[in-house]
Amino acid sequence: MLQQKVIDSPSWDVRMKRCEVAKGELNELVMNYLIVEGYRDAAEHFVEESGTDAKVDLTTIEERVAIRKAMMQGNVVQAMKLANDLDPTMLDRDRELRFGLLKQRLLELVRRGDANEALTFAAQHLAPEGARDPAILRQIEEAVTLLAFEDAASSPLSGLLDMEQRHAAAGRLNAAVLQSQQQEKGPWLPDLLRQLVYTQNALSERVEFPRIEGIGGTKEGVGGTRSTGGGSAEGPR
């Protein structure tokens, strides 16, 4: 096996300084994140300070923030109403999104312990979808099964009641609203970080260099520390 080439930190820093990124591109990256994630005030300040063109009406951020807030509070009915006010055909066009929201509504009823309403809701709004798709039927059955446990929060299916489920449902609805407004469905930054991780892993198969650690889908965030080492190449998802 050939010995890996080693690039020390000073040499690596010199190489990195040669890679210039236009300030305008960085500003657009920041603006994209602020808009998609719903930080209207920060986006407005950033427009003033950097002169970056938002390219969208920033007032639409408030509408999406209201939808996300309703979802995170478990008020799926209100979230769907607000989304429908923005685009009356969005949920009809995207049946997968609509089912996901209805399923989340069912889970919120289960969370409240309202068995009768949950069963009625499942029969009226979800059963027809399940009859057409076995995969959907299994999801409905899992949600309804939670009602069989005295304490659903400690059941084997308790993950369905995690706040992460609300967050995921809110994220999907936010992406759909953005798409209906001809905006980016998601921020560019996570994709760029995944690409960075993939590239580092691929390079480390051949070269030992100061890697940036603690990035790429970790809960620690986008910050990281340097280390020198190898890794296996895994493509971006």
C-alpha positions in Angstrom: 0.0 0.0 0.0 1.4 3.4 -1.0 2.1 5.8 1.8 -0.3 8.7 2.0 0.9 12.2 1.1 0.9 14.4 4.2 -0.1 18.1 4.1 0.7 20.0 7.3 -1.5 22.8 8.7 0.7 25.7 7.5 0.8 24.3 4.0 -2.9 23.7 4.1 -3.7 27.2 5.2 -1.7 28.6 2.3 -3.7 26.4 -0.1 -7.0 27.5 1.5 -6.1 31.2 1.2 -5.7 30.7 -2.6 -9.4 29.7 -2.8 -11.2 33.0 -3.1 -15.0 33.2 -2.7 -16.7 36.3 -3.8 -18.3 38.3 -1.0 -21.5 38.5 -3.0 -21.8 34.8 -3.1 -21.3 34.5 0.6 -24.0 37.2 1.1 -26.4 35.3 -1.1 -25.8 32.1 1.0 -26.6 34.0 4.2 -29.7 35.6 2.7 -30.9 32.3 1.4 -30.6 30.8 4.9 -32.4 33.7 6.6 -35.3 33.7 4.2 -35.9 30.0 4.1 -35.6 29.6 7.8 -38.0 32.5 8.4 -35.8 35.2 10.0 -37.5 38.2 8.6 -35.9 40.9 10.9 -32.5 39.5 10.4 -33.0 39.4 6.6 -34.2 43.0 6.5 -31.1 44.1 8.5 -28.9 42.1 6.3 -30.3 43.7 3.2 -29.6 47.2 4.7 -26.1 46.4 5.9 -24.9 44.3 2.9 -26.9 45.7 0.0 -27.8 42.1 -0.9 -31.0 41.8 -3.1 -33.4 39.5 -1.2 -35.1 38.7 -4.6 -38.4 37.9 -2.8 -41.0 39.9 -0.9 -39.8 39.6 2.7 -43.4 40.0 4.1 -44.1 36.4 2.9 -41.7 35.2 5.6 -44.3 36.2 8.3 -46.9 34.0 6.6 -44.6 31.0 6.7 -43.5 31.7 10.3 -47.2 31.7 11.3 -47.7 28.3 9.6 -44.6 26.8 11.2 -45.6 28.2 14.6 -49.0 26.6 14.3 -47.5 23.2 13.4 -45.0 23.3 16.3 -47.9 24.0 18.7 -49.7 21.0 17.3 -52.4 23.1 15.7 -52.4 21.3 12.3 -55.8 22.5 11.4 -54.7 26.1 11.7 -51.5 25.4 9.8 -53.4 23.8 6.9 -55.9 26.7 6.8 -53.1 29.3 6.6 -51.3 27.3 3.9 -54.6 26.9 2.0 -55.1 30.7 2.2 -51.7 31.2 0.5 -52.3 28.6 -2.2 -55.8 26.9 -2.3 -54.6 24.1 -4.6 -51.2 23.2 -2.9 -52.5 20.4 -0.7 -54.6 19.0 -3.6 -51.6 18.9 -5.8 -49.4 17.2 -3.3 -51.2 14.2 -1.9 -48.1 13.0 0.0 -47.9 16.3 1.8 -51.6 16.3 2.6 -51.5 12.8 4.0 -48.5 13.7 6.1 -50.4 16.6 7.6 -53.5 14.6 8.2 -51.4 11.9 9.9 -49.8 14.6 12.1 -53.3 15.8 13.0 -54.1 12.2 14.0 -51.0 12.0 16.2 -52.0 15.2 17.9 -55.3 13.7 18.8 -53.6 10.7 20.2 -51.2 12.9 22.1 -54.3 14.5 23.8 -55.7 11.1 24.6 -58.9 11.7 22.6 -59.4 8.2 21.5 -62.9 8.6 20.1 -62.1 11.6 18.0 -58.8 10.1 16.8 -60.6 6.9 15.6 -63.3 8.9 13.9 -60.8 11.2 12.3 -58.7 8.2 11.1 -61.8 6.5 9.6 -63.1 9.6 7.8 -59.9 11.2 6.6 -57.1 8.6 6.5 -58.7 5.2 5.8 -59.6 6.1 2.2 -55.9 6.8 1.6 -54.8 3.6 3.3 -57.2 1.6 1.2 -55.2 2.6 -1.9 -51.7 2.2 -0.5 -50.5 -0.5 1.9 -47.6 1.6 3.0 -49.9 4.4 4.0 -52.2 1.9 5.8 -49.3 0.7 7.9 -48.6 4.3 9.0 -52.2 4.8 10.0 -52.2 1.5 11.9 -49.1 2.5 13.8 -50.6 5.8 14.8 -53.9 4.2 15.9 -52.0 1.5 17.8 -50.8 4.2 20.2 -54.3 4.4 21.6 -54.0 0.8 22.9 -51.3 1.9 25.4 -52.2 3.4 28.7 -49.2 5.6 28.4 -48.5 6.2 24.7 -45.4 8.2 25.5 -43.7 5.1 27.0 -44.9 2.7 24.3 -42.6 1.2 21.6 -44.1 3.6 19.1 -43.6 6.7 21.3 -41.2 8.1 18.7 -44.3 9.1 16.7 -45.2 11.6 19.4 -41.7 13.2 19.6 -41.4 16.9 18.9 -39.1 15.9 16.0 -42.2 14.6 14.2 -43.8 18.0 14.5 -40.6 19.6 13.3 -40.3 17.3 10.3 -44.0 17.9 9.3 -43.5 21.7 9.7 -40.4 21.5 7.6 -42.2 19.7 4.8 -45.0 22.2 4.8 -42.6 25.1 4.8 -40.8 23.6 1.8 -44.1 23.2 -0.1 -45.1 26.8 0.6 -41.7 28.0 -0.6 -42.0 26.0 -3.8 -45.5 27.3 -4.4 -44.0 30.8 -4.2 -41.3 29.9 -6.7 -38.6 30.1 -3.9 -35.9 27.7 -2.9 -37.4 24.7 -1.0 -34.5 24.6 1.5 -31.4 26.4 2.6 -28.2 25.9 0.5 -25.9 25.7 3.5 -26.7 22.1 4.7 -26.2 20.8 1.1 -22.8 22.6 0.9 -21.8 21.1 4.3 -22.7 17.6 3.1 -20.7 18.2 0.0 -17.8 19.3 2.2 -17.9 16.2 4.3 -18.1 14.0 1.2 -15.2 15.8 -0.4 -13.1 15.5 2.7 -13.8 11.8 3.0 -12.9 11.2 -0.6 -9.6 13.2 -0.3 -8.6 11.5 2.9 -8.4 8.2 1.1 -5.3 9.6 -0.7 -4.0 12.5 1.4 -3.5 13.2 5.1 -4.6 16.8 5.7 -6.2 19.0 8.5 -9.9 18.0 8.3 -12.7 20.1 9.6 -14.6 18.0 12.1 -18.0 18.4 13.7 -20.0 19.2 10.6 -22.3 17.6 8.2 -25.6 16.7 9.9 -24.2 16.7 13.5 -26.2 18.1 16.3 -23.2 20.3 17.3 -23.9 22.6 14.4 -21.8 23.9 11.6 -18.8 24.8 13.6 -15.9 22.4 13.8 -12.4 21.7 14.8 -9.5 20.5 12.7 -8.0 17.0 12.9 -5.6 15.1 10.7 -6.8 11.7 9.6 -8.5 9.6 7.1 -12.1 8.4 6.5 -14.3 6.5 4.2 -15.9 8.3 1.3 -19.7 8.5 1.6 -21.6 10.6 -1.0 -23.9 13.4 -0.1 -27.5 12.5 0.5 
